Amino acid sequence: MSEEILIRHRAIWRQKPVLHALYTNWYGEMVSHLVPGMTLELGGGTGNLKEFTPDVICTDIVKAPWLDAVADGQALPFRNGSLANLVLFDVLHHIENVRLFFDEAVRVLRVGGRIVIMDPYISWCSWPVYRFLHPEPVDLSQDPMQVRPPDPDRLPFDANQAVATILFERSFETFSRQFPGLVKRVHHRLAFFAYPLSGGFDHPSLLPMFAVRPLLTLERALGFLDRVLAFRIFVVLEKRG
């Protein structure tokens, strides 16, 4: 079932130009913050990042013929200090024990290495959309730093879309105390109108292709309203010496 979802998303990526245009913009932003060295993408799913940085090792927790390997972010099969970058696009909120992922990230990254994260953001506008129109739950009461026993019935795509909002905004002081070796280099709230109108991977697009660029320009002009309008959060963490 999990591989079927990846196959469906890969087909949508190729057939939905509005979605491709939006994601191209975001992938470009993520790649611009990578440092030289080995890059690992977790939850690579459809393998899209390879279009923008071909040398990336693209992995997921499930097998797919276009992926390089299967890898669990809670137990990475890499040596200490061997990676320059970890990329997670819509992945952090799927990890069962987020604390274990960051323990692993600190271990496998070299000094100066980066964790580049794009994830859902829970704002006044995005909450009702994510809560009522998206299949994944939103639980703002969860403590992502709490380690829980693995759930044997958990599926690979189970999630809590609020994880990044809790970690990097509501409880970032707690996160920093747990991981003092990770410093936040970038923190953006983005994706106001174009993303929800695109329908994502699960709904038809309400946004014509000709309107994408003007709408993105408008979003940049309204950046001061990001706490109210944003549907995504973009964070770059760097490992200190």
VOPAGU-2260 file (C-alpha; in pm, 1 decimal, decimal comma):
REM VOPAGU-2260
SITE   aa  ch    i         X         Y         Z
SITE  MET   A    0       0,0       0,0       0,0
SITE  SER   A    1     282,4     242,5      86,2
SITE  GLU   A    2     457,1     184,2    -246,9
SITE  GLU   A    3     125,3     237,2    -426,0
SITE  ILE   A    4     101,0     582,6    -265,4
SITE  LEU   A    5     451,3     669,5    -388,0
SITE  ILE   A    6     367,2     551,1    -740,1
SITE  ARG   A    7      50,2     762,7    -740,3
SITE  HIS   A    8     235,7    1070,5    -614,4
SITE  ARG   A    9     509,7    1021,2    -874,2
SITE  ALA   A   10     246,1    1015,8   -1149,4
SITE  ILE   A   11      75,6    1328,8   -1012,2
SITE  TRP   A   12     413,2    1507,2    -996,2
SITE  ARG   A   13     458,5    1448,4   -1369,0
SITE  GLN   A   14     100,4    1531,8   -1472,8
SITE  LYS   A   15      16,7    1834,7   -1257,3
SITE  PRO   A   16     214,6    2138,9   -1381,1
SITE  VAL   A   17      91,1    2374,3   -1107,1
SITE  LEU   A   18     217,0    2142,0    -835,5
SITE  HIS   A   19     544,5    2091,3   -1022,2
SITE  ALA   A   20     594,4    2468,7   -1044,9
SITE  LEU   A   21     538,9    2521,4    -672,5
SITE  TYR   A   22     760,9    2235,8    -566,5
SITE  THR   A   23    1032,2    2348,4    -808,1
SITE  ASN   A   24    1039,3    2680,6    -624,5
SITE  TRP   A   25    1070,3    2507,4    -285,8
SITE  TYR   A   26    1327,4    2251,1    -397,0
SITE  GLY   A   27    1539,6    2535,1    -532,4
SITE  GLU   A   28    1520,8    2709,3    -194,2
SITE  MET   A   29    1623,2    2393,2     -11,7
SITE  VAL   A   30    1913,8    2315,8    -242,8
SITE  SER   A   31    2046,9    2671,4    -204,0
SITE  HIS   A   32    2114,1    2601,2     164,9
SITE  LEU   A   33    2306,2    2275,5     119,6
SITE  VAL   A   34    2675,6    2272,2     206,2
SITE  PRO   A   35    2934,2    2079,0      -0,6
SITE  GLY   A   36    2953,1    1708,4      74,9
SITE  MET   A   37    2736,2    1397,8      88,7
SITE  THR   A   38    2362,6    1472,4      97,4
SITE  LEU   A   39    2101,1    1225,1     219,6
SITE  GLU   A   40    1729,7    1276,2     158,8
SITE  LEU   A   41    1500,6    1098,6     402,5
SITE  GLY   A   42    1148,5    1015,1     293,6
SITE  GLY   A   43    1244,3    1089,5     -65,6
SITE  GLY   A   44     926,1     922,3    -185,3
SITE  THR   A   45     893,7    1021,2    -548,7
SITE  GLY   A   46    1265,8    1097,4    -589,1
SITE  ASN   A   47    1202,5    1453,5    -706,5
SITE  LEU   A   48    1503,5    1609,5    -532,9
SITE  LYS   A   49    1735,5    1439,0    -783,6
SITE  GLU   A   50    1609,0    1680,4   -1050,5
SITE  PHE   A   51    1766,8    1966,7    -855,1
SITE  THR   A   52    2076,6    1807,1    -699,9
SITE  PRO   A   53    2159,2    1478,9    -879,4
SITE  ASP   A   54    2424,0    1359,9    -632,1
SITE  VAL   A   55    2176,2    1319,3    -345,4
SITE  ILE   A   56    2123,8     974,9    -189,8
SITE  CYS   A   57    1746,9     942,0    -205,8
SITE  THR   A   58    1588,8     708,8      51,3
SITE  ASP   A   59    1254,8     622,4     206,0
SITE  ILE   A   60    1126,6     385,0     470,8
SITE  VAL   A   61     958,9     179,1     197,1
SITE  LYS   A   62    1110,3      35,5    -121,1
SITE  ALA   A   63    1065,3     191,4    -463,7
SITE  PRO   A   64    1263,1     119,2    -782,8
SITE  TRP   A   65    1371,8     483,2    -830,4
SITE  LEU   A   66    1509,7     521,2    -474,1
SITE  ASP   A   67    1871,2     451,1    -380,6
SITE  ALA   A   68    1808,2     276,8     -49,3
SITE  VAL   A   69    1568,3     209,4     235,9
SITE  ALA   A   70    1652,7     404,8     552,3
SITE  ASP   A   71    1479,4     480,3     880,6
SITE  GLY   A   72    1554,5     827,6    1015,9
SITE  GLN   A   73    1550,0     689,2    1370,0
SITE  ALA   A   74    1841,0     451,7    1298,9
SITE  LEU   A   75    2051,3     579,3    1008,6
SITE  PRO   A   76    2293,9     333,3     843,9
SITE  PHE   A   77    2581,5     585,8     820,2
SITE  ARG   A   78    2904,7     640,5    1010,6
SITE  ASN   A   79    2952,3     918,9    1261,9
SITE  GLY   A   80    3024,9    1251,5    1093,3
SITE  SER   A   81    2991,3    1108,3     742,1
SITE  LEU   A   82    2717,2    1334,6     601,6
SITE  ALA   A   83    2713,4    1701,2     503,8
SITE  ASN   A   84    2335,5    1740,8     467,0
SITE  LEU   A   85    2010,7    1575,1     567,6
SITE  VAL   A   86    1704,3    1683,2     366,1
SITE  LEU   A   87    1347,1    1622,1     482,9
SITE  PHE   A   88    1064,4    1746,5     259,7
SITE  ASP   A   89     725,3    1671,4     420,2
SITE  VAL   A   90     890,7    1399,2     627,5
SITE  LEU   A   91     954,3    1523,8     982,7
SITE  HIS   A   92     586,9    1495,3    1079,7
SITE  HIS   A   93     585,5    1129,2     969,9
SITE  ILE   A   94     868,3    1019,7    1202,7
SITE  GLU   A   95     735,2     825,0    1500,3
SITE  ASN   A   96    1000,9     936,4    1752,3
SITE  VAL   A   97    1135,5    1272,3    1640,3
SITE  ARG   A   98    1383,2    1284,0    1928,8
SITE  LEU   A   99    1553,1     969,6    1796,5
SITE  PHE   A  100    1586,8    1126,0    1451,0
SITE  PHE   A  101    1764,9    1432,8    1586,4
SITE  ASP   A  102    1993,2    1211,3    1797,9
SITE  GLU   A  103    2086,7    1030,3    1477,4
SITE  ALA   A  104    2120,9    1354,6    1281,0
SITE  VAL   A  105    2370,5    1494,2    1531,5
SITE  ARG   A  106    2564,9    1167,8    1512,7
SITE  VAL   A  107    2592,4    1131,9    1134,0
SITE  LEU   A  108    2644,3    1500,5    1042,3
SITE  ARG   A  109    2991,6    1644,6    1028,0
SITE  VAL   A  110    3062,1    1977,2    1196,9
SITE  GLY   A  111    2903,7    2247,5     982,0
SITE  GLY   A  112    2659,1    1994,6     834,8
SITE  ARG   A  113    2295,6    2091,2     792,1
SITE  ILE   A  114    1944,0    1957,2     839,7
SITE  VAL   A  115    1713,4    2113,8     579,6
SITE  ILE   A  116    1344,5    2077,0     664,3
SITE  MET   A  117    1021,8    2171,4     484,7
SITE  ASP   A  118     706,9    2069,4     672,1
SITE  PRO   A  119     345,2    2173,3     730,6
SITE  TYR   A  120     291,8    2489,0     936,8
SITE  ILE   A  121     -15,7    2531,9    1154,1
SITE  SER   A  122    -143,0    2889,0    1119,8
SITE  TRP   A  123    -488,7    3042,7    1162,1
SITE  CYS   A  124    -556,5    2980,0     792,4
SITE  SER   A  125    -392,6    2640,9     751,5
SITE  TRP   A  126    -537,2    2474,4    1061,1
SITE  PRO   A  127    -892,5    2419,8     929,9
SITE  VAL   A  128    -759,5    2299,7     593,8
SITE  TYR   A  129    -516,2    2052,3     747,7
SITE  ARG   A  130    -767,0    1950,9    1013,9
SITE  PHE   A  131   -1072,3    1889,5     797,1
SITE  LEU   A  132    -950,0    1848,0     437,4
SITE  HIS   A  133    -627,3    1654,5     485,0
SITE  PRO   A  134    -607,2    1285,7     579,2
SITE  GLU   A  135    -325,5    1336,0     833,3
SITE  PRO   A  136    -414,9    1451,9    1187,4
SITE  VAL   A  137    -315,2    1775,2    1361,2
SITE  ASP   A  138    -231,1    1742,8    1732,1
SITE  LEU   A  139     -86,3    2058,5    1886,6
SITE  SER   A  140     -82,0    1898,9    2233,8
SITE  GLN   A  141     182,2    1639,4    2146,1
SITE  ASP   A  142     535,3    1660,8    2285,8
SITE  PRO   A  143     756,8    1560,9    1989,8
SITE  MET   A  144    1059,9    1526,7    2219,4
SITE  GLN   A  145     896,8    1249,9    2420,9
SITE  VAL   A  146    1021,3     905,6    2317,2
SITE  ARG   A  147     744,0     647,7    2299,9
SITE  PRO   A  148     760,2     269,3    2258,2
SITE  PRO   A  149     727,5     179,8    1888,6
SITE  ASP   A  150     368,6     113,8    1785,3
SITE  PRO   A  151     355,0    -222,2    1601,2
SITE  ASP   A  152      37,5    -112,8    1420,3
SITE  ARG   A  153     182,2     215,8    1296,3
SITE  LEU   A  154     187,5     265,9     919,2
SITE  PRO   A  155     475,0     442,4     734,6
SITE  PHE   A  156     254,8     739,4     640,8
SITE  ASP   A  157     101,6     794,5     986,4
SITE  ALA   A  158     176,0    1148,8    1099,6
SITE  ASN   A  159     107,0    1457,8    1307,4
SITE  GLN   A  160     119,8    1768,3    1089,2
SITE  ALA   A  161     179,6    1994,5    1391,0
SITE  VAL   A  162     524,9    1855,3    1476,6
SITE  ALA   A  163     737,5    2126,6    1309,7
SITE  THR   A  164     520,3    2409,1    1445,0
SITE  ILE   A  165     557,0    2271,8    1797,5
SITE  LEU   A  166     931,0    2205,9    1771,7
SITE  PHE   A  167    1051,3    2522,6    1601,9
SITE  GLU   A  168     808,1    2778,7    1742,2
SITE  ARG   A  169     605,0    2672,6    2044,5
SITE  SER   A  170     878,6    2467,1    2214,8
SITE  PHE   A  171    1201,2    2574,8    2047,2
SITE  GLU   A  172    1369,9    2659,3    2380,2
SITE  THR   A  173    1307,7    2302,0    2491,7
SITE  PHE   A  174    1443,1    2171,6    2161,8
SITE  SER   A  175    1755,5    2388,5    2196,8
SITE  ARG   A  176    1821,9    2255,8    2546,3
SITE  GLN   A  177    1793,3    1900,0    2416,9
SITE  PHE   A  178    2013,6    1968,5    2113,5
SITE  PRO   A  179    2252,2    2254,5    2197,2
SITE  GLY   A  180    2479,8    2144,6    1911,7
SITE  LEU   A  181    2217,7    2243,4    1652,8
SITE  VAL   A  182    2181,7    2611,5    1569,9
SITE  LYS   A  183    1893,9    2747,5    1362,9
SITE  ARG   A  184    2024,3    2925,7    1051,2
SITE  VAL   A  185    1697,6    2974,1     858,8
SITE  HIS   A  186    1334,8    2997,4     971,0
SITE  HIS   A  187    1068,0    3092,1     714,9
SITE  ARG   A  188     690,1    3060,3     711,4
SITE  LEU   A  189     568,0    3036,8     353,0
SITE  ALA   A  190     305,3    2903,5     108,1
SITE  PHE   A  191       0,6    3127,4     160,5
SITE  PHE   A  192    -244,8    3094,1    -129,7
SITE  ALA   A  193     -89,8    2905,4    -421,8
SITE  TYR   A  194     -24,4    2583,9    -231,3
SITE  PRO   A  195    -376,3    2526,0     -91,7
SITE  LEU   A  196    -529,3    2631,3    -424,9
SITE  SER   A  197    -308,9    2376,9    -604,5
SITE  GLY   A  198    -488,9    2095,8    -423,9
SITE  GLY   A  199    -160,5    1929,0    -335,0
SITE  PHE   A  200    -130,9    1561,0    -424,7
SITE  ASP   A  201    -480,5    1468,4    -309,5
SITE  HIS   A  202    -722,4    1721,6    -461,6
SITE  PRO   A  203    -783,6    1888,0    -801,7
SITE  SER   A  204    -613,0    2220,0    -862,6
SITE  LEU   A  205    -816,0    2541,7    -841,7
SITE  LEU   A  206    -517,5    2747,6    -957,6
SITE  PRO   A  207    -454,7    2806,5   -1330,1
SITE  MET   A  208     -94,1    2784,3   -1438,5
SITE  PHE   A  209     -81,6    3147,2   -1558,8
SITE  ALA   A  210    -166,9    3268,4   -1206,6
SITE  VAL   A  211     114,8    3087,5   -1024,1
SITE  ARG   A  212     387,6    3349,5   -1065,0
SITE  PRO   A  213     167,2    3654,1    -983,5
SITE  LEU   A  214      32,2    3476,3    -677,1
SITE  LEU   A  215     381,1    3390,2    -552,3
SITE  THR   A  216     478,1    3756,0    -599,3
SITE  LEU   A  217     177,2    3858,5    -391,0
SITE  GLU   A  218     274,6    3610,0    -120,7
SITE  ARG   A  219     620,2    3764,0     -93,3
SITE  ALA   A  220     464,3    4109,8     -57,7
SITE  LEU   A  221     241,5    3980,7     223,1
SITE  GLY   A  222     525,0    3810,9     408,1
SITE  PHE   A  223     451,6    4011,7     723,4
SITE  LEU   A  224     128,7    3807,8     758,8
SITE  ASP   A  225     311,0    3473,8     759,4
SITE  ARG   A  226     195,3    3371,4    1108,0
SITE  VAL   A  227    -165,4    3398,8     991,5
SITE  LEU   A  228    -144,4    3277,9     629,4
SITE  ALA   A  229     139,9    3025,9     602,8
SITE  PHE   A  230      85,9    2659,0     520,3
SITE  ARG   A  231     452,3    2556,0     538,6
SITE  ILE   A  232     757,0    2612,7     754,6
SITE  PHE   A  233    1114,9    2600,0     625,0
SITE  VAL   A  234    1397,9    2549,3     875,1
SITE  VAL   A  235    1772,2    2495,1     836,0
SITE  LEU   A  236    1968,9    2368,0    1136,4
SITE  GLU   A  237    2349,2    2355,1    1143,9
SITE  LYS   A  238    2569,5    2135,9    1358,6
SITE  ARG   A  239    2815,7    2336,1    1565,3
SITE  GLY   A  240    3159,5    2216,4    1669,3
